[in-house]
Amino acid sequence: MIDPAIFESLQSKIDEESEVRDELQDIVQTMARKGRVVQTILSRAHSTPASKLKPVLDDATQRIIELKEEFSRLVEVASKHPFYKYNGVWSRELQNLVYYIELCAWLGGLEEYKGTNSSFLTIEEVGKFLDIPVNLKDQDAFHLTIEEYLLALISLVEELARLAVNSVTLGDYDRPLQINSFIKDLFAGFQLLNLKNDILRKRSDGIKYSVKKVEDVVYDLSLRNLIPKGSAAA
């Protein structure tokens, strides 16, 4: 006869894991709410001239700092448990957080956290900003994975492609050129990668469509002789 205590013990472990997931999900949901506020603020870049964007970036930076504080609470709780067992709970929101950081930085915010002459934060700079290690290979501890970082950069490319179109509507003909040069550089970088992650590989394939979208904007500006003097379509 099988001892029922075996299954009682298993149920106890299941309950413990459920409690851990519930605690983590509560924090992640709070992060998601705060993240939507950041996204809303950053979306003003689509309707705000670059010359008037500083107040928007200051507001976004403050909200990102608040989101970072919630993220620190997640790290504190998650670090008590095996990383690879639970990281699926927060991975999407961590990607979103990195995306917000990268977009704010590209637009001109978070200057103190960027390297010299850099238009975006490297994975190491993001890790330093969030106070977490990156790309841990030999430890089952909380960290930012390369996949999460790259997915955030893909989101950045997609958003900047939208911004290139909307900048023309605002009469800003220089920004599409900046975006064109930047995302082409990123695209070239992604082409050097041999990606094994299916989701990452599929999403990275879409970068070429964002590049084409921005190239079309720049080409149209060129046809209409709207390229700013001293600039060149990359």
C-alpha positions in Angstrom: 0.0 0.0 0.0 1.3 3.5 -1.0 1.8 5.8 2.0 -0.6 8.8 1.5 2.1 10.9 3.3 4.1 10.8 0.1 1.4 12.8 -1.8 0.7 15.0 1.2 4.4 16.0 1.1 4.2 16.6 -2.7 1.1 18.8 -2.2 3.0 20.8 0.4 5.8 21.5 -2.0 3.3 22.4 -4.7 1.6 24.9 -2.3 5.0 26.4 -1.4 5.8 26.9 -5.1 2.4 28.5 -5.7 2.9 30.9 -2.8 6.3 31.9 -4.3 4.8 32.5 -7.7 1.9 34.5 -6.3 4.3 36.7 -4.4 6.5 37.3 -7.5 3.5 37.9 -9.7 2.1 40.5 -7.4 5.4 42.4 -7.7 5.5 41.9 -11.4 1.9 43.2 -11.8 2.9 46.4 -9.9 5.9 46.7 -12.2 3.6 46.4 -15.2 1.3 49.2 -13.9 4.2 51.5 -13.3 5.7 50.5 -16.7 2.6 51.5 -18.5 2.9 55.0 -17.0 6.5 55.2 -18.2 5.4 54.0 -21.7 2.7 56.7 -21.8 5.2 59.4 -20.9 7.8 58.3 -23.4 5.1 58.1 -26.1 4.9 61.9 -25.9 8.1 61.9 -28.0 5.9 61.2 -31.0 4.0 64.5 -30.6 6.7 66.7 -29.0 9.5 68.5 -30.9 13.0 67.4 -29.8 13.7 70.9 -28.6 10.9 70.6 -26.1 11.5 67.1 -25.0 13.5 67.6 -21.8 10.6 68.0 -19.4 9.2 64.7 -20.8 12.5 63.0 -20.4 12.9 64.3 -16.8 9.4 63.0 -16.0 10.2 59.6 -17.6 13.5 59.4 -15.8 11.8 59.9 -12.4 9.2 57.3 -13.2 11.9 54.8 -14.3 13.6 55.4 -11.0 10.4 54.5 -9.2 10.0 51.4 -11.4 13.6 50.5 -10.6 12.7 50.6 -6.9 9.9 48.1 -7.5 12.3 46.0 -9.5 14.7 46.0 -6.6 12.0 44.5 -4.5 11.5 41.8 -7.1 15.3 41.0 -7.1 15.2 40.8 -3.3 12.4 38.2 -3.3 13.4 36.3 -6.4 17.0 35.9 -5.1 15.8 33.6 -2.3 14.7 31.1 -4.9 16.2 29.2 -7.9 16.5 31.7 -10.8 15.8 29.4 -13.7 12.7 27.9 -12.0 10.9 31.2 -11.7 12.5 33.7 -14.2 9.6 33.2 -16.6 7.4 35.1 -14.2 9.3 38.4 -14.6 11.2 38.0 -17.8 8.7 40.0 -20.0 8.6 42.9 -17.5 12.3 43.0 -17.2 12.6 43.2 -21.0 10.1 46.1 -20.9 12.1 47.9 -18.2 15.3 47.6 -20.2 13.4 48.9 -23.3 12.1 51.9 -21.4 15.7 52.6 -20.2 17.1 52.3 -23.7 14.4 54.5 -25.3 14.7 57.2 -22.6 18.5 57.1 -23.1 18.3 57.3 -26.9 16.0 60.3 -26.7 18.5 62.1 -24.5 17.7 61.1 -21.0 19.7 59.1 -18.4 22.9 60.8 -19.6 24.8 60.0 -16.4 24.4 56.3 -17.0 25.6 56.1 -20.6 29.1 55.6 -21.8 31.0 58.3 -23.7 29.4 59.2 -27.1 27.0 56.2 -26.8 23.4 56.5 -28.1 22.3 53.5 -26.0 23.3 51.6 -22.9 25.3 48.4 -23.2 24.2 45.4 -21.3 26.8 46.1 -18.7 25.6 49.7 -18.3 22.0 48.5 -17.9 23.1 45.9 -15.3 25.0 48.7 -13.4 21.9 50.9 -13.5 19.7 48.2 -12.2 22.3 46.9 -9.8 22.2 43.3 -11.0 24.7 41.1 -12.7 24.4 40.2 -16.4 24.8 37.0 -18.4 25.7 34.7 -15.5 26.7 31.3 -16.9 27.8 29.4 -13.9 25.4 30.6 -11.2 21.7 30.0 -10.7 21.3 33.6 -9.5 19.2 36.6 -10.5 20.6 38.4 -13.6 19.8 40.1 -16.9 20.2 37.6 -19.7 21.5 38.4 -23.1 18.2 37.3 -24.7 16.2 39.7 -22.5 18.6 42.6 -23.4 18.5 41.9 -27.2 14.7 41.6 -27.1 14.6 45.0 -25.5 16.8 46.4 -28.3 14.5 45.0 -30.9 11.6 46.8 -29.2 13.7 50.0 -29.3 14.2 49.6 -33.0 10.5 49.1 -33.7 9.6 52.2 -31.6 12.2 54.4 -33.3 10.9 53.3 -36.7 7.5 54.7 -35.7 9.2 57.8 -34.3 10.9 58.5 -37.7 7.5 58.7 -39.4 6.0 60.9 -36.7 9.0 63.2 -36.6 8.3 64.2 -40.2 4.8 65.1 -39.2 6.3 67.4 -36.5 8.6 69.0 -39.1 11.7 67.4 -37.7 13.6 66.2 -40.7 16.9 65.6 -38.9 15.7 62.9 -36.4 14.8 60.3 -39.2 18.4 60.6 -40.3 19.7 59.9 -36.8 17.3 57.0 -36.4 18.3 55.6 -39.8 21.9 55.6 -39.0 21.4 54.1 -35.5 19.1 51.2 -36.4 21.3 50.3 -39.4 24.2 50.0 -37.0 22.1 47.8 -34.7 20.9 45.7 -37.6 24.5 45.2 -38.7 25.3 44.1 -35.2 22.4 41.6 -35.0 23.5 40.1 -38.3 26.8 39.1 -36.6 24.9 37.0 -34.1 24.1 33.3 -34.4 20.9 33.2 -32.5 19.6 29.9 -31.1 16.6 31.3 -29.2 13.5 30.8 -31.5 11.6 33.9 -30.3 14.7 36.1 -30.4 15.6 34.9 -33.9 12.1 35.5 -35.2 11.8 39.0 -33.7 15.3 39.9 -34.9 14.3 39.0 -38.5 11.7 41.8 -38.3 14.5 44.4 -37.8 15.0 44.6 -41.5 11.4 45.8 -42.0 11.9 48.6 -39.5 15.1 49.5 -41.3 13.2 49.5 -44.7 10.5 51.7 -43.1 13.0 54.3 -42.0 14.9 54.2 -45.3 11.6 54.9 -47.1 11.1 58.0 -44.9 14.6 59.3 -45.5 14.3 58.6 -49.3 11.0 60.6 -49.4 12.7 63.5 -47.5 15.5 63.4 -50.1 13.1 63.5 -53.0 11.4 66.5 -51.5 14.7 68.2 -50.8 14.0 68.2 -47.1 17.2 66.7 -45.9 18.8 69.3 -43.5 21.9 70.9 -44.8 25.1 69.3 -43.6 23.3 66.0 -43.2 23.5 62.9 -45.4 21.2 60.0 -45.7 23.1 57.0 -44.4 
